């Protein structure tokens, strides 16, 4: 997966608010911290309005795209506790984790009112995510079995295809 900014309009946190995303992230033991408008986002890999991650905290501004918030949060969700605490800005060291992150962000979009997987995949495509089948939907529906299996093996995805947060947040002993 590659990423490059595009001027296409995408759904942003200002459009849906911080409350529902914060509650969703809390189910996974993560905190969502709001960054002041125009201020640099701590832990942002891509810079600009892209979400950032440091430890168990996801940083975002009102202009942060929802897909970016979910993507960075999912990087933390897929990590085991011993790796999560050490994360600063860049969380992925494998293609398997990146694929699982992309898959999980699409699934979790259904948990956010006013978002849903259809909108999220359209935003991912508009923003410049790149998949070998040409679109996030084609990848998700026809080429993501490894990502599904990876998530299921770690009990982050149920047989019903829905995300299943751990009974105890990952990273909490």
HUNORFEN-V625539 format. One record per residue. N is the residue number from 1. SS is DSSP state (~ for helix, > for strand, _ for the rest). D_LAST is the distance of its C-alpha to the last C-alpha in whole Angstrom. Layout:
n=N ss=SS d_last=D_LAST
n=N ss=SS d_last=D_LAST
This chain:
n=1 ss=_ d_last=33
n=2 ss=_ d_last=35
n=3 ss=_ d_last=35
n=4 ss=_ d_last=38
n=5 ss=_ d_last=38
n=6 ss=_ d_last=41
n=7 ss=_ d_last=43
n=8 ss=_ d_last=42
n=9 ss=_ d_last=41
n=10 ss=_ d_last=38
n=11 ss=_ d_last=35
n=12 ss=> d_last=34
n=13 ss=~ d_last=31
n=14 ss=~ d_last=34
n=15 ss=~ d_last=35
n=16 ss=~ d_last=32
n=17 ss=_ d_last=31
n=18 ss=_ d_last=27
n=19 ss=~ d_last=26
n=20 ss=~ d_last=26
n=21 ss=~ d_last=24
n=22 ss=~ d_last=22
n=23 ss=~ d_last=21
n=24 ss=~ d_last=20
n=25 ss=~ d_last=18
n=26 ss=~ d_last=16
n=27 ss=_ d_last=15
n=28 ss=_ d_last=13
n=29 ss=_ d_last=11
n=30 ss=_ d_last=14
n=31 ss=> d_last=17
n=32 ss=> d_last=21
n=33 ss=> d_last=23
n=34 ss=> d_last=26
n=35 ss=_ d_last=29
n=36 ss=_ d_last=32
n=37 ss=_ d_last=35
n=38 ss=_ d_last=36
n=39 ss=_ d_last=34
n=40 ss=_ d_last=32
n=41 ss=_ d_last=29
n=42 ss=_ d_last=26
n=43 ss=_ d_last=25
n=44 ss=> d_last=27
n=45 ss=_ d_last=28
n=46 ss=_ d_last=32
n=47 ss=_ d_last=32
n=48 ss=_ d_last=35
n=49 ss=_ d_last=33
n=50 ss=_ d_last=30
n=51 ss=_ d_last=27
n=52 ss=> d_last=24
n=53 ss=> d_last=21
n=54 ss=> d_last=19
n=55 ss=_ d_last=15
n=56 ss=_ d_last=14
n=57 ss=> d_last=17
n=58 ss=> d_last=20
n=59 ss=> d_last=24
n=60 ss=> d_last=27
n=61 ss=_ d_last=30
n=62 ss=_ d_last=32
n=63 ss=_ d_last=34
n=64 ss=_ d_last=31
n=65 ss=> d_last=32
n=66 ss=~ d_last=30
n=67 ss=~ d_last=30
n=68 ss=~ d_last=28
n=69 ss=~ d_last=26
n=70 ss=~ d_last=24
n=71 ss=~ d_last=25
n=72 ss=~ d_last=23
n=73 ss=~ d_last=20
n=74 ss=~ d_last=20
n=75 ss=~ d_last=20
n=76 ss=~ d_last=16
n=77 ss=~ d_last=15
n=78 ss=~ d_last=17
n=79 ss=_ d_last=15
n=80 ss=_ d_last=12
n=81 ss=~ d_last=9
n=82 ss=~ d_last=11
n=83 ss=~ d_last=14
n=84 ss=~ d_last=13
n=85 ss=_ d_last=12
n=86 ss=_ d_last=16
n=87 ss=_ d_last=18
n=88 ss=> d_last=21
n=89 ss=_ d_last=24
n=90 ss=_ d_last=24
n=91 ss=_ d_last=21
n=92 ss=_ d_last=23
n=93 ss=_ d_last=24
n=94 ss=_ d_last=25
n=95 ss=~ d_last=28
n=96 ss=~ d_last=25
n=97 ss=~ d_last=23
n=98 ss=~ d_last=25
n=99 ss=~ d_last=27
n=100 ss=~ d_last=24
n=101 ss=~ d_last=23
n=102 ss=~ d_last=27
n=103 ss=~ d_last=27
n=104 ss=~ d_last=24
n=105 ss=~ d_last=25
n=106 ss=~ d_last=28
n=107 ss=~ d_last=26
n=108 ss=~ d_last=24
n=109 ss=~ d_last=28
n=110 ss=_ d_last=29
n=111 ss=_ d_last=26
n=112 ss=_ d_last=28
n=113 ss=_ d_last=31
n=114 ss=_ d_last=34
n=115 ss=_ d_last=32
n=116 ss=~ d_last=32
n=117 ss=~ d_last=32
n=118 ss=~ d_last=36
n=119 ss=~ d_last=36
n=120 ss=~ d_last=33
n=121 ss=~ d_last=35
n=122 ss=~ d_last=38
n=123 ss=~ d_last=36
n=124 ss=~ d_last=34
n=125 ss=~ d_last=38
n=126 ss=~ d_last=40
n=127 ss=~ d_last=37
n=128 ss=_ d_last=38
n=129 ss=_ d_last=35
n=130 ss=_ d_last=37
n=131 ss=_ d_last=37
n=132 ss=_ d_last=39
n=133 ss=_ d_last=40
n=134 ss=_ d_last=41
n=135 ss=_ d_last=39
n=136 ss=~ d_last=35
n=137 ss=~ d_last=37
n=138 ss=~ d_last=38
n=139 ss=~ d_last=35
n=140 ss=~ d_last=33
n=141 ss=~ d_last=36
n=142 ss=~ d_last=37
n=143 ss=_ d_last=35
n=144 ss=_ d_last=31
n=145 ss=~ d_last=31
n=146 ss=~ d_last=29
n=147 ss=~ d_last=27
n=148 ss=~ d_last=26
n=149 ss=~ d_last=26
n=150 ss=~ d_last=23
n=151 ss=~ d_last=21
n=152 ss=~ d_last=22
n=153 ss=~ d_last=21
n=154 ss=_ d_last=17
n=155 ss=_ d_last=17
n=156 ss=_ d_last=18
n=157 ss=> d_last=21
n=158 ss=_ d_last=23
n=159 ss=_ d_last=26
n=160 ss=_ d_last=28
n=161 ss=_ d_last=27
n=162 ss=_ d_last=25
n=163 ss=> d_last=22
n=164 ss=_ d_last=19
n=165 ss=_ d_last=15
n=166 ss=_ d_last=12
n=167 ss=_ d_last=12
n=168 ss=_ d_last=8
n=169 ss=_ d_last=9
n=170 ss=_ d_last=8
n=171 ss=_ d_last=6
n=172 ss=_ d_last=4
n=173 ss=_ d_last=0
